[in-house]
């Protein structure tokens, strides 16, 4: 019998979710595919090439028959620090063009929801590689995702103004936000993903050791990010935020419909 195949991105904030499969009690029980871009996991799930995948939540609206696996996520209650809109000092209400890092469709769609629904403007949207200097040479604002965003949020930069996207979302909705969840198209039940996450979170210090120098932030910053900013267990505020996000994404034609969450 072949081992189940699962997929996830290799960002630092997913490390606690996959630690068990790489080093812990689930090592050798699955075939784990890691990729830099969360959107790649969505592609693999959509093509039925994996049994389960850690997928940006907007993909739930785009992948036929997708079901969510409950009890674990990548989200934030108040501030995420690793997904941000950046300008050269400009307020978002004055932004007329935005360069998007499309490695996560959820964050790209969320940026459009924030401008259309809350700020009341429609910038020109451009796709760009995740380099703030290059993006801001072409646009008034840039969406940065993952470790590059975390590094910029912590280290700053000459003239940059950083807007945490979860802080923006919470300001206008009062809710938390979920960026990614494990999903399946096969009612896959072979793994306790919540228990695997708990095992990974018990090894946060080792994960910090592996990541903080490469990302370019201190151990303290990295520990606080993985322990306090990122929420791996969804609460009612975060689940409510996901449902509202689905409705607003559909309202602004960023997905075909607002299909409400269905779990394995």
C-alpha positions in Angstrom: 0.0 0.0 0.0 1.4 3.4 -1.1 2.0 6.0 1.5 -0.4 9.0 1.4 0.9 12.0 -0.5 0.6 15.5 1.1 1.8 18.9 0.0 2.7 22.1 1.8 4.7 25.3 1.3 8.1 25.7 2.9 7.5 29.0 4.5 8.7 29.3 8.1 5.1 29.6 9.4 4.3 26.2 8.0 7.2 24.5 9.7 5.3 23.5 12.8 2.6 21.9 10.6 5.1 19.7 8.8 7.7 19.0 11.5 6.1 15.8 12.5 6.2 14.5 8.9 9.9 15.4 8.5 11.3 14.5 11.9 8.6 13.3 14.3 6.1 10.5 14.9 4.7 10.8 11.3 8.1 10.5 9.6 8.0 7.9 6.9 4.2 7.5 7.1 3.6 10.0 4.2 5.2 11.3 1.1 5.6 15.0 1.7 6.0 17.5 -1.2 7.4 20.9 -0.2 7.3 24.0 -2.5 8.1 27.6 -2.0 4.7 28.8 -3.3 1.4 27.9 -1.5 -0.4 28.2 -4.8 1.6 25.1 -6.0 -0.1 22.9 -3.3 -3.4 24.1 -4.5 -2.5 23.0 -8.0 -1.5 19.6 -6.8 -4.7 19.1 -4.9 -6.8 20.4 -7.9 -5.0 17.8 -10.1 -5.7 15.0 -7.6 -1.9 14.4 -7.4 -2.0 14.5 -3.6 -4.3 13.2 -0.9 -4.3 16.3 1.2 -2.6 19.7 0.9 -2.0 22.8 3.0 -3.8 25.3 0.7 -4.6 29.0 0.6 -8.2 29.2 1.7 -9.4 31.0 -1.4 -8.7 27.7 -3.2 -11.6 26.2 -1.3 -13.8 28.2 -3.6 -11.9 27.2 -6.8 -11.2 23.4 -6.3 -14.3 21.2 -7.0 -15.3 19.0 -4.1 -12.6 20.3 -1.8 -13.2 19.8 1.9 -11.5 21.4 4.9 -9.7 19.5 7.6 -10.8 21.0 10.9 -8.7 21.9 14.0 -5.6 23.4 12.4 -4.8 26.3 10.2 -2.3 29.1 9.4 -4.0 32.3 10.6 -3.8 35.3 12.9 -6.1 36.9 15.4 -4.7 40.4 15.4 -1.5 40.9 13.4 0.3 38.4 11.2 3.5 40.4 10.3 4.3 38.1 7.3 1.7 39.5 4.9 1.8 43.2 4.3 1.1 46.0 2.0 4.1 48.3 1.6 4.4 51.9 0.3 7.1 54.5 0.1 5.4 56.5 2.8 2.1 56.8 1.0 -1.3 56.2 2.7 -3.3 53.4 1.2 -6.2 55.8 0.3 -3.8 57.5 -2.1 -2.5 54.3 -3.8 -3.4 54.0 -7.5 -1.4 50.9 -8.4 -0.4 47.7 -6.5 2.2 45.1 -7.4 1.1 41.7 -6.2 3.2 38.7 -5.2 0.8 35.9 -6.4 2.5 33.1 -4.5 -0.6 33.1 -2.3 -3.9 33.8 -4.0 -5.6 34.2 -0.6 -3.5 37.3 0.2 -3.8 38.7 -3.3 -7.6 38.4 -3.2 -7.7 39.8 0.4 -5.7 42.9 -0.8 -8.4 43.5 -3.5 -11.2 43.1 -0.9 -9.5 45.6 1.4 -9.2 48.2 -1.4 -12.6 47.7 -2.9 -14.7 47.1 0.2 -13.0 49.2 2.9 -10.9 51.9 1.2 -13.3 52.3 -1.7 -10.8 52.5 -4.5 -9.7 50.3 -7.4 -6.0 50.5 -8.1 -4.3 49.1 -11.2 -3.1 45.5 -10.2 0.2 44.2 -11.5 1.9 40.8 -11.0 5.5 41.0 -9.8 8.3 39.0 -8.3 8.6 39.4 -4.4 11.1 42.2 -4.3 9.9 45.4 -2.6 12.3 47.7 -4.4 11.4 46.4 -7.8 7.7 46.3 -7.0 7.6 49.9 -5.7 9.6 51.1 -8.7 6.5 50.1 -10.8 3.6 50.7 -8.4 2.5 52.9 -5.4 2.2 49.8 -3.2 3.4 46.2 -3.0 1.9 43.1 -1.5 4.7 41.0 0.2 4.1 37.5 1.5 6.0 35.1 3.8 9.5 35.5 5.0 10.4 38.5 2.8 7.4 40.3 4.4 8.4 39.3 7.9 12.0 40.5 7.4 10.8 43.9 6.1 8.2 44.2 8.9 11.0 43.7 11.5 13.9 45.4 9.9 12.1 48.2 8.1 13.8 50.1 5.3 14.5 53.6 4.1 11.1 55.3 3.5 9.0 52.2 3.7 5.6 52.2 5.3 4.3 48.8 6.2 0.6 47.9 6.7 -0.1 44.5 8.3 -2.9 43.0 6.3 -4.5 41.3 9.3 -4.5 44.5 11.3 -6.3 46.1 8.3 -8.8 43.3 8.1 -9.5 43.4 11.9 -9.8 47.2 11.9 -12.7 47.0 9.4 -14.3 43.7 10.5 -13.4 43.0 14.1 -12.5 39.5 13.1 -9.4 37.3 12.8 -8.2 35.7 9.5 -7.2 32.3 8.2 -4.7 32.2 5.3 -4.4 28.4 4.8 -5.9 25.1 5.9 -5.3 21.5 5.2 -7.8 20.3 2.5 -8.7 17.1 0.7 -10.9 16.0 -2.2 -11.0 12.4 -1.1 -12.4 12.6 2.4 -8.9 11.7 3.5 -8.8 10.7 7.2 -5.5 8.9 7.5 -3.6 11.6 9.5 -4.4 13.5 12.6 -3.2 16.9 11.3 -4.0 18.7 14.6 -1.9 16.3 16.6 0.9 16.6 14.1 0.7 20.4 14.5 0.8 20.1 18.3 4.0 18.0 18.0 5.6 20.6 15.7 4.7 23.4 18.1 6.4 21.6 20.9 9.6 22.0 18.9 9.4 25.8 18.1 12.8 26.5 19.5 14.4 24.0 17.1 12.4 25.5 14.2 13.6 29.0 15.2 17.2 27.8 15.1 16.7 26.4 11.6 15.0 29.5 10.2 15.9 32.8 11.9 19.4 33.4 10.5 18.3 32.6 6.9 15.3 34.9 7.1 17.4 37.7 8.7 15.6 38.3 12.0 16.5 37.6 15.6 15.6 34.5 17.6 13.4 36.6 19.8 11.5 38.0 16.8 11.1 34.6 15.2 9.9 32.9 18.4 7.3 35.6 19.0 6.2 35.3 15.4 5.6 31.6 15.5 4.3 31.5 19.1 2.1 34.7 19.2 1.4 36.1 15.8 0.6 32.9 13.9 -2.4 31.1 15.3 -2.5 27.4 14.4 -5.8 26.6 16.0 -8.8 28.5 14.5 -11.1 30.2 17.0 -14.6 31.5 16.3 -13.3 34.9 15.3 -11.0 33.4 12.7 -13.7 31.0 11.4 -16.1 33.9 11.2 -13.4 36.0 9.4 -13.0 33.2 6.8 -16.7 33.0 6.1 -16.9 36.8 5.7 -13.9 36.7 3.4 -15.5 34.1 1.2 -18.7 36.3 0.9 -16.7 39.4 0.1 -14.5 37.6 -2.4 -17.6 36.4 -4.2 -19.2 39.9 -4.0 -16.1 41.3 -5.7 -16.0 38.5 -8.3 -12.7 37.1 -7.0 -14.3 33.6 -6.8 -17.3 32.2 -8.5 -19.5 31.8 -5.4 -19.4 31.9 -1.6 -19.4 28.2 -0.8 -19.6 27.9 3.0 -17.1 25.7 4.8 -17.6 21.9 4.6 -15.3 19.7 6.7 -14.2 16.1 6.4 
